Amino acid sequence: MTPPAHRTARRLIAVTVYVLAVAATLMAVAALVWAGSTLVEHTWEHAAHHAR
């Protein structure tokens, strides 16, 4: 049987890994959204410049 302290430590490690994974996912999504909006902005400016 696993001692309670080991169980608590394992749970703490699992929660830490989960939180880090969620944070990394949110950062990746934010980076993709930023890159996408930047691409749209550049494309818009390019189209506006050539429409003149």
trRosetta pair geometry for C-beta under 8 A, 3 or more apart (Angstrom, degrees):
i j d omega theta_ij theta_ji phi_ij phi_ji
2 6 5.0 -116 -177 82 97 123
2 7 5.3 114 120 -59 122 92
2 10 7.9 -25 178 0 149 141
3 6 4.9 92 62 6 81 103
3 7 7.2 -148 97 -6 43 88
4 7 5.5 -55 -148 37 36 114
4 8 6.2 37 155 -20 69 104
5 8 5.7 -54 -149 37 31 111
5 9 6.3 32 152 -19 65 107
6 9 5.6 -54 -146 38 33 112
6 10 6.2 33 155 -19 66 105
7 10 5.8 -54 -147 36 29 110
7 11 6.3 28 154 -18 63 107
8 11 5.7 -55 -147 37 30 111
8 12 6.3 32 153 -21 65 106
9 12 5.6 -53 -147 35 31 113
9 13 6.4 31 153 -18 64 105
10 13 5.7 -54 -148 37 32 111
10 14 6.2 33 153 -20 65 107
11 14 5.6 -54 -146 37 32 113
11 15 6.3 31 155 -18 65 105
12 15 5.9 -53 -146 37 29 109
12 16 6.3 32 153 -20 63 107
13 16 5.6 -55 -148 36 30 113
13 17 6.3 30 155 -18 65 106
14 17 5.9 -54 -147 37 30 109
14 18 6.3 31 153 -20 63 108
15 18 5.6 -54 -147 37 31 114
15 19 6.2 31 155 -19 66 106
16 19 5.9 -54 -146 36 29 109
16 20 6.3 27 156 -16 64 108
17 20 5.8 -57 -147 39 30 110
17 21 6.2 32 154 -21 65 107
18 21 5.7 -56 -148 35 29 111
18 22 6.4 27 155 -17 65 106
19 22 5.8 -54 -147 37 31 110
19 23 6.2 31 153 -19 65 107
20 23 5.6 -54 -144 38 31 112
20 24 6.2 32 156 -19 65 106
21 24 5.8 -53 -145 37 29 110
21 25 6.3 31 154 -20 63 106
22 25 5.7 -54 -149 36 31 113
22 26 6.4 29 154 -17 65 106
23 26 5.8 -55 -147 37 30 110
23 27 6.3 31 153 -19 64 106
24 27 5.7 -54 -147 37 31 112
24 28 6.3 33 153 -20 65 105
25 28 5.7 -54 -148 35 31 111
25 29 6.4 30 153 -18 65 105
26 29 5.7 -52 -146 37 33 111
26 30 6.3 35 154 -20 65 106
27 30 5.6 -53 -146 37 31 112
27 31 6.3 33 153 -20 64 105
28 31 5.7 -53 -148 35 31 112
28 32 6.4 29 154 -17 64 106
29 32 5.8 -56 -148 38 31 110
29 33 6.3 31 154 -19 66 106
30 33 5.8 -54 -146 37 31 111
30 34 6.3 31 155 -19 65 107
31 34 5.7 -54 -147 37 30 111
31 35 6.2 29 155 -17 65 107
32 35 5.7 -53 -143 39 31 110
32 36 6.1 32 156 -20 64 108
33 36 5.7 -56 -146 38 28 113
33 37 6.3 25 157 -16 65 106
34 37 6.0 -57 -146 38 28 106
34 38 6.2 29 155 -19 64 108
35 38 5.7 -55 -147 37 30 112
35 39 6.3 33 154 -21 64 106
36 39 5.6 -53 -148 35 30 112
36 40 6.4 30 154 -18 65 105
37 40 5.6 -51 -147 37 34 112
37 41 6.2 38 152 -22 65 105
38 41 5.6 -53 -147 36 31 113
38 42 6.4 29 155 -16 65 105
39 42 5.9 -54 -147 38 30 108
39 43 6.2 30 154 -18 64 109
40 43 5.7 -56 -146 39 29 112
40 44 6.2 33 154 -23 65 107
41 44 5.7 -54 -147 34 28 113
41 45 6.4 26 156 -16 64 106
42 45 5.8 -55 -146 38 31 109
42 46 6.1 33 154 -21 65 108
43 46 5.6 -55 -147 37 29 114
43 47 6.3 28 155 -17 65 107
44 47 5.9 -56 -147 38 28 108
44 48 6.2 27 154 -19 64 109
45 48 5.7 -55 -143 38 30 111
45 49 6.2 33 155 -23 64 106
46 49 5.8 -55 -149 33 27 111
46 50 6.5 14 157 -7 63 110
47 50 6.1 -64 -146 45 30 102
47 51 6.1 35 154 -31 66 110
48 51 5.7 -53 -143 28 30 116
48 52 7.5 44 155 -36 57 92
49 52 6.4 -44 -170 5 33 113
